[in-house]
Amino acid sequence: MIPKKKNKELDAAEAAKILAAARKHVFTYGFNSLRIEDLARQLATNVKKIYSYYRTKPLLVEAAIESKIADIDRDMTAAEEGLSDPVERISALLGVMSKHTAEFTLAYYNDLLEANPAFKEWLRTKLLELYAKHFESLLSNGRRKKALLDEISLEVFIEICRVASDPIFVVGIAKKYGVTNMPEIFERVNKILLKGLLGV
């Protein structure tokens, strides 16, 4: 009897299913409460199978967050397409960032506050890469065309974006003003960014 070839497409689909379930948990309930045993039960599979795709829980959490960042990156690229005006492009990019915050909850940000330094630095680097990719040429082109304030610093703008997604900032705002709706927080931040940067 000839052994059946391993179905790579099925394996990829199974890995994607595991990742989607983990991602939903991470952003809804935080990652500290994620248990691989519960995930296996939910997916009607076993722990060993999950670990065959993602060797450790931290690697699964990182993969879930990376998939989110990849989605934001993809949507930012699509939002910029066909737009040549820097003001319109920045507005579109910030709109994408606001839209994606609908998946986040306060539980996720609370867990980020308690995360180890190495994980925080990993996430910070990922976010800075995302912001730099989409805003760097955009802002410099805008300065040349006088569409943006000449004195605006790219580093400052990217840092503002980073702070707006920093757990200390988000949790602090939520506690101070009793706002737990993440899109509302980011919508307000984006309005401040647009008004201060573009005067709109």
Phi and psi restraints in degrees (value plus and minus 20) as a CYANA .aco file:
   2 ILE   PHI    -101.5   -61.5
   2 ILE   PSI     104.7   144.7
   3 PRO   PHI     -85.1   -45.1
   3 PRO   PSI     123.4   163.4
   4 LYS   PHI     -91.1   -51.1
   4 LYS   PSI     122.1   162.1
   5 LYS   PHI     -91.0   -51.0
   5 LYS   PSI     126.1   166.1
   6 LYS   PHI     -86.3   -46.3
   6 LYS   PSI     111.0   151.0
   7 ASN   PHI    -103.4   -63.4
   7 ASN   PSI      79.6   119.6
   8 LYS   PHI     -86.5   -46.5
   8 LYS   PSI     -54.6   -14.6
   9 GLU   PHI     -84.3   -44.3
   9 GLU   PSI     -60.8   -20.8
  10 LEU   PHI     -83.7   -43.7
  10 LEU   PSI     -61.9   -21.9
  11 ASP   PHI     -81.7   -41.7
  11 ASP   PSI     -63.2   -23.2
  12 ALA   PHI     -84.4   -44.4
  12 ALA   PSI     -58.9   -18.9
  13 ALA   PHI     -86.1   -46.1
  13 ALA   PSI     -58.9   -18.9
  14 GLU   PHI     -88.0   -48.0
  14 GLU   PSI     -61.5   -21.5
  15 ALA   PHI     -82.3   -42.3
  15 ALA   PSI     -60.3   -20.3
  16 ALA   PHI     -85.3   -45.3
  16 ALA   PSI     -57.1   -17.1
  17 LYS   PHI     -85.6   -45.6
  17 LYS   PSI     -62.1   -22.1
  18 ILE   PHI     -83.2   -43.2
  18 ILE   PSI     -65.7   -25.7
  19 LEU   PHI     -82.6   -42.6
  19 LEU   PSI     -61.9   -21.9
  20 ALA   PHI     -83.5   -43.5
  20 ALA   PSI     -61.7   -21.7
  21 ALA   PHI     -87.1   -47.1
  21 ALA   PSI     -61.4   -21.4
  22 ALA   PHI     -85.5   -45.5
  22 ALA   PSI     -61.9   -21.9
  23 ARG   PHI     -82.2   -42.2
  23 ARG   PSI     -63.8   -23.8
  24 LYS   PHI     -80.0   -40.0
  24 LYS   PSI     -62.7   -22.7
  25 HIS   PHI     -86.8   -46.8
  25 HIS   PSI     -66.6   -26.6
  26 VAL   PHI     -77.0   -37.0
  26 VAL   PSI     -66.6   -26.6
  27 PHE   PHI    -103.9   -63.9
  27 PHE   PSI     -37.7     2.3
  28 THR   PHI    -112.7   -72.7
  28 THR   PSI     -65.3   -25.3
  29 TYR   PHI    -135.2   -95.2
  29 TYR   PSI     -21.2    18.8
  30 GLY   PHI      70.0   110.0
  30 GLY   PSI     146.9   186.9
  31 PHE   PHI    -116.3   -76.3
  31 PHE   PSI     -36.0     4.0
  32 ASN   PHI     -86.7   -46.7
  32 ASN   PSI     -49.6    -9.6
  33 SER   PHI    -108.3   -68.3
  33 SER   PSI     -23.0    17.0
  34 LEU   PHI     -90.3   -50.3
  34 LEU   PSI     102.5   142.5
  35 ARG   PHI    -139.3   -99.3
  35 ARG   PSI     107.7   147.7
  36 ILE   PHI     -82.0   -42.0
  36 ILE   PSI     -53.4   -13.4
  37 GLU   PHI     -82.5   -42.5
  37 GLU   PSI     -63.5   -23.5
  38 ASP   PHI     -86.6   -46.6
  38 ASP   PSI     -59.0   -19.0
  39 LEU   PHI     -83.8   -43.8
  39 LEU   PSI     -62.0   -22.0
  40 ALA   PHI     -82.7   -42.7
  40 ALA   PSI     -62.3   -22.3
  41 ARG   PHI     -83.5   -43.5
  41 ARG   PSI     -63.3   -23.3
  42 GLN   PHI     -81.9   -41.9
  42 GLN   PSI     -56.6   -16.6
  43 LEU   PHI    -113.7   -73.7
  43 LEU   PSI     -15.7    24.3
  44 ALA   PHI      34.7    74.7
  44 ALA   PSI      24.8    64.8
  45 THR   PHI    -152.9  -112.9
  45 THR   PSI    -181.7  -141.7
  46 ASN   PHI    -147.0  -107.0
  46 ASN   PSI     141.6   181.6
  47 VAL   PHI     -78.2   -38.2
  47 VAL   PSI     -60.7   -20.7
  48 LYS   PHI     -80.4   -40.4
  48 LYS   PSI     -59.1   -19.1
  49 LYS   PHI     -84.5   -44.5
  49 LYS   PSI     -64.2   -24.2
  50 ILE   PHI     -82.7   -42.7
  50 ILE   PSI     -63.1   -23.1
  51 TYR   PHI     -89.0   -49.0
  51 TYR   PSI     -38.4     1.6
  52 SER   PHI     -91.5   -51.5
  52 SER   PSI     -44.2    -4.2
  53 TYR   PHI    -115.5   -75.5
  53 TYR   PSI     -61.7   -21.7
  54 TYR   PHI    -147.2  -107.2
  54 TYR   PSI      86.6   126.6
  55 ARG   PHI     -81.7   -41.7
  55 ARG   PSI     -49.9    -9.9
  56 THR   PHI    -159.3  -119.3
  56 THR   PSI     142.3   182.3
  57 LYS   PHI     -81.4   -41.4
  57 LYS   PSI     -64.7   -24.7
  58 PRO   PHI     -77.4   -37.4
  58 PRO   PSI     -57.6   -17.6
  59 LEU   PHI     -87.2   -47.2
  59 LEU   PSI     -55.4   -15.4
  60 LEU   PHI     -87.3   -47.3
  60 LEU   PSI     -62.0   -22.0
  61 VAL   PHI     -83.0   -43.0
  61 VAL   PSI     -64.9   -24.9
  62 GLU   PHI     -81.8   -41.8
  62 GLU   PSI     -60.9   -20.9
  63 ALA   PHI     -83.5   -43.5
  63 ALA   PSI     -58.3   -18.3
  64 ALA   PHI     -84.0   -44.0
  64 ALA   PSI     -64.1   -24.1
  65 ILE   PHI     -89.2   -49.2
  65 ILE   PSI     -59.7   -19.7
  66 GLU   PHI     -82.1   -42.1
  66 GLU   PSI     -56.3   -16.3
  67 SER   PHI     -86.7   -46.7
  67 SER   PSI     -54.7   -14.7
  68 LYS   PHI     -86.7   -46.7
  68 LYS   PSI     -65.7   -25.7
  69 ILE   PHI     -81.6   -41.6
  69 ILE   PSI     -59.4   -19.4
  70 ALA   PHI     -82.8   -42.8
  70 ALA   PSI     -58.5   -18.5
  71 ASP   PHI     -85.1   -45.1
  71 ASP   PSI     -62.4   -22.4
  72 ILE   PHI     -83.4   -43.4
  72 ILE   PSI     -64.5   -24.5
  73 ASP   PHI     -77.7   -37.7
  73 ASP   PSI     -67.4   -27.4
  74 ARG   PHI     -81.0   -41.0
  74 ARG   PSI     -64.9   -24.9
  75 ASP   PHI     -90.5   -50.5
  75 ASP   PSI     -53.5   -13.5
  76 MET   PHI     -84.5   -44.5
  76 MET   PSI     -64.0   -24.0
  77 THR   PHI     -80.2   -40.2
  77 THR   PSI     -63.5   -23.5
  78 ALA   PHI     -86.3   -46.3
  78 ALA   PSI     -58.7   -18.7
  79 ALA   PHI     -87.0   -47.0
  79 ALA   PSI     -52.4   -12.4
  80 GLU   PHI     -97.4   -57.4
  80 GLU   PSI     -43.2    -3.2
  81 GLU   PHI     -77.8   -37.8
  81 GLU   PSI     108.2   148.2
  82 GLY   PHI      63.6   103.6
  82 GLY   PSI     -24.2    15.8
  83 LEU   PHI    -121.6   -81.6
  83 LEU   PSI     102.1   142.1
  84 SER   PHI    -123.3   -83.3
  84 SER   PSI     -45.5    -5.5
  85 ASP   PHI     -94.0   -54.0
  85 ASP   PSI     103.6   143.6
  86 PRO   PHI     -76.8   -36.8
  86 PRO   PSI     -59.0   -19.0
  87 VAL   PHI     -83.1   -43.1
  87 VAL   PSI     -65.9   -25.9
  88 GLU   PHI     -84.1   -44.1
  88 GLU   PSI     -58.5   -18.5
  89 ARG   PHI     -88.1   -48.1
  89 ARG   PSI     -63.1   -23.1
  90 ILE   PHI     -83.9   -43.9
  90 ILE   PSI     -62.0   -22.0
  91 SER   PHI     -80.4   -40.4
  91 SER   PSI     -61.7   -21.7
  92 ALA   PHI     -86.0   -46.0
  92 ALA   PSI     -61.6   -21.6
  93 LEU   PHI     -85.2   -45.2
  93 LEU   PSI     -64.1   -24.1
  94 LEU   PHI     -86.8   -46.8
  94 LEU   PSI     -51.7   -11.7
  95 GLY   PHI     -83.9   -43.9
  95 GLY   PSI     -59.9   -19.9
  96 VAL   PHI     -83.5   -43.5
  96 VAL   PSI     -63.6   -23.6
  97 MET   PHI     -80.8   -40.8
  97 MET   PSI     -61.6   -21.6
  98 SER   PHI     -84.1   -44.1
  98 SER   PSI     -63.6   -23.6
  99 LYS   PHI     -80.1   -40.1
  99 LYS   PSI     -60.4   -20.4
 100 HIS   PHI     -92.9   -52.9
 100 HIS   PSI     -38.7     1.3
 101 THR   PHI     -89.6   -49.6
 101 THR   PSI     -31.4     8.6
 102 ALA   PHI     -81.2   -41.2
 102 ALA   PSI     -43.2    -3.2
 103 GLU   PHI    -101.6   -61.6
 103 GLU   PSI     -37.9     2.1
 104 PHE   PHI    -105.3   -65.3
 104 PHE   PSI     131.1   171.1
 105 THR   PHI    -151.4  -111.4
 105 THR   PSI     148.3   188.3
 106 LEU   PHI     -82.9   -42.9
 106 LEU   PSI     -50.8   -10.8
 107 ALA   PHI     -79.1   -39.1
 107 ALA   PSI     -60.3   -20.3
 108 TYR   PHI     -83.3   -43.3
 108 TYR   PSI     -66.2   -26.2
 109 TYR   PHI     -88.2   -48.2
 109 TYR   PSI     -54.9   -14.9
 110 ASN   PHI     -81.9   -41.9
 110 ASN   PSI     -60.2   -20.2
 111 ASP   PHI     -87.0   -47.0
 111 ASP   PSI     -56.1   -16.1
 112 LEU   PHI     -82.2   -42.2
 112 LEU   PSI     -54.5   -14.5
 113 LEU   PHI     -80.5   -40.5
 113 LEU   PSI     -54.2   -14.2
 114 GLU   PHI    -114.2   -74.2
 114 GLU   PSI     -21.5    18.5
 115 ALA   PHI     -87.8   -47.8
 115 ALA   PSI     137.0   177.0
 116 ASN   PHI     -92.7   -52.7
 116 ASN   PSI     135.2   175.2
 117 PRO   PHI     -75.6   -35.6
 117 PRO   PSI     -58.0   -18.0
 118 ALA   PHI     -83.9   -43.9
 118 ALA   PSI     -61.2   -21.2
 119 PHE   PHI     -86.7   -46.7
 119 PHE   PSI     -62.6   -22.6
 120 LYS   PHI     -81.8   -41.8
 120 LYS   PSI     -61.1   -21.1
 121 GLU   PHI     -87.9   -47.9
 121 GLU   PSI     -57.8   -17.8
 122 TRP   PHI     -80.4   -40.4
 122 TRP   PSI     -67.1   -27.1
 123 LEU   PHI     -87.8   -47.8
 123 LEU   PSI     -60.4   -20.4
 124 ARG   PHI     -79.0   -39.0
 124 ARG   PSI     -65.2   -25.2
 125 THR   PHI     -82.1   -42.1
 125 THR   PSI     -63.6   -23.6
 126 LYS   PHI     -80.2   -40.2
 126 LYS   PSI     -64.3   -24.3
 127 LEU   PHI     -88.6   -48.6
 127 LEU   PSI     -60.4   -20.4
 128 LEU   PHI     -83.6   -43.6
 128 LEU   PSI     -58.2   -18.2
 129 GLU   PHI     -82.5   -42.5
 129 GLU   PSI     -61.3   -21.3
 130 LEU   PHI     -83.7   -43.7
 130 LEU   PSI     -68.8   -28.8
 131 TYR   PHI     -84.6   -44.6
 131 TYR   PSI     -63.6   -23.6
 132 ALA   PHI     -82.5   -42.5
 132 ALA   PSI     -61.5   -21.5
 133 LYS   PHI     -77.5   -37.5
 133 LYS   PSI     -62.9   -22.9
 134 HIS   PHI    -114.8   -74.8
 134 HIS   PSI     -42.3    -2.3
 135 PHE   PHI    -126.1   -86.1
 135 PHE   PSI     -42.3    -2.3
 136 GLU   PHI     -80.8   -40.8
 136 GLU   PSI     -80.2   -40.2
 137 SER   PHI     -86.9   -46.9
 137 SER   PSI     -52.9   -12.9
 138 LEU   PHI     -81.1   -41.1
 138 LEU   PSI     -67.0   -27.0
 139 LEU   PHI     -91.1   -51.1
 139 LEU   PSI     -58.5   -18.5
 140 SER   PHI     -87.8   -47.8
 140 SER   PSI     -59.3   -19.3
 141 ASN   PHI     -83.2   -43.2
 141 ASN   PSI     -60.7   -20.7
 142 GLY   PHI     -84.0   -44.0
 142 GLY   PSI     -57.7   -17.7
 143 ARG   PHI     -84.9   -44.9
 143 ARG   PSI     -61.2   -21.2
 144 ARG   PHI     -84.0   -44.0
 144 ARG   PSI     -55.8   -15.8
 145 LYS   PHI    -107.3   -67.3
 145 LYS   PSI     -16.9    23.1
 146 LYS   PHI      42.5    82.5
 146 LYS   PSI      -0.6    39.4
 147 ALA   PHI    -100.2   -60.2
 147 ALA   PSI     -40.6    -0.6
 148 LEU   PHI    -141.7  -101.7
 148 LEU   PSI     146.2   186.2
 149 LEU   PHI     -81.3   -41.3
 149 LEU   PSI     110.9   150.9
 150 ASP   PHI     -81.3   -41.3
 150 ASP   PSI     -54.1   -14.1
 151 GLU   PHI    -104.6   -64.6
 151 GLU   PSI     -20.2    19.8
 152 ILE   PHI     -84.2   -44.2
 152 ILE   PSI     116.5   156.5
 153 SER   PHI    -120.8   -80.8
 153 SER   PSI     107.6   147.6
 154 LEU   PHI     -78.0   -38.0
 154 LEU   PSI     -62.9   -22.9
 155 GLU   PHI     -80.9   -40.9
 155 GLU   PSI     -60.2   -20.2
 156 VAL   PHI     -86.0   -46.0
 156 VAL   PSI     -63.6   -23.6
 157 PHE   PHI     -82.5   -42.5
 157 PHE   PSI     -66.3   -26.3
 158 ILE   PHI     -83.5   -43.5
 158 ILE   PSI     -58.3   -18.3
 159 GLU   PHI     -84.7   -44.7
 159 GLU   PSI     -57.1   -17.1
 160 ILE   PHI     -82.7   -42.7
 160 ILE   PSI     -63.7   -23.7
 161 CYS   PHI     -80.4   -40.4
 161 CYS   PSI     -62.1   -22.1
 162 ARG   PHI     -85.0   -45.0
 162 ARG   PSI     -63.9   -23.9
 163 VAL   PHI     -81.4   -41.4
 163 VAL   PSI     -57.9   -17.9
 164 ALA   PHI     -84.0   -44.0
 164 ALA   PSI     -39.5     0.5
 165 SER   PHI    -129.4   -89.4
 165 SER   PSI     -13.2    26.8
 166 ASP   PHI     -97.0   -57.0
 166 ASP   PSI     113.6   153.6
 167 PRO   PHI     -79.5   -39.5
 167 PRO   PSI     -53.7   -13.7
 168 ILE   PHI     -82.2   -42.2
 168 ILE   PSI     -64.0   -24.0
 169 PHE   PHI     -86.7   -46.7
 169 PHE   PSI     -70.4   -30.4
 170 VAL   PHI     -82.4   -42.4
 170 VAL   PSI     -68.9   -28.9
 171 VAL   PHI     -85.6   -45.6
 171 VAL   PSI     -58.9   -18.9
 172 GLY   PHI     -81.3   -41.3
 172 GLY   PSI     -64.9   -24.9
 173 ILE   PHI     -84.3   -44.3
 173 ILE   PSI     -62.9   -22.9
 174 ALA   PHI     -80.4   -40.4
 174 ALA   PSI     -63.4   -23.4
 175 LYS   PHI     -91.2   -51.2
 175 LYS   PSI     -61.2   -21.2
 176 LYS   PHI     -87.3   -47.3
 176 LYS   PSI     -61.6   -21.6
 177 TYR   PHI    -130.0   -90.0
 177 TYR   PSI     -19.5    20.5
 178 GLY   PHI      47.7    87.7
 178 GLY   PSI       6.5    46.5
 179 VAL   PHI    -118.1   -78.1
 179 VAL   PSI      98.1   138.1
 180 THR   PHI    -132.3   -92.3
 180 THR   PSI     -21.5    18.5
 181 ASN   PHI    -106.7   -66.7
 181 ASN   PSI      87.2   127.2
 182 MET   PHI     -80.1   -40.1
 182 MET   PSI     -64.4   -24.4
 183 PRO   PHI     -77.7   -37.7
 183 PRO   PSI     -54.8   -14.8
 184 GLU   PHI     -86.2   -46.2
 184 GLU   PSI     -61.8   -21.8
 185 ILE   PHI     -81.5   -41.5
 185 ILE   PSI     -68.4   -28.4
 186 PHE   PHI     -90.3   -50.3
 186 PHE   PSI     -51.3   -11.3
 187 GLU   PHI     -83.7   -43.7
 187 GLU   PSI     -61.0   -21.0
 188 ARG   PHI     -86.3   -46.3
 188 ARG   PSI     -62.0   -22.0
 189 VAL   PHI     -82.3   -42.3
 189 VAL   PSI     -64.0   -24.0
 190 ASN   PHI     -84.2   -44.2
 190 ASN   PSI     -55.3   -15.3
 191 LYS   PHI     -83.6   -43.6
 191 LYS   PSI     -59.8   -19.8
 192 ILE   PHI     -85.2   -45.2
 192 ILE   PSI     -63.2   -23.2
 193 LEU   PHI     -81.4   -41.4
 193 LEU   PSI     -67.1   -27.1
 194 LEU   PHI     -84.9   -44.9
 194 LEU   PSI     -61.1   -21.1
 195 LYS   PHI     -87.9   -47.9
 195 LYS   PSI     -64.5   -24.5
 196 GLY   PHI     -92.1   -52.1
 196 GLY   PSI     -57.8   -17.8
 197 LEU   PHI    -105.0   -65.0
 197 LEU   PSI     -61.9   -21.9
 198 LEU   PHI    -132.2   -92.2
 198 LEU   PSI     -33.5     6.5
 199 GLY   PHI      51.0    91.0
 199 GLY   PSI       9.6    49.6
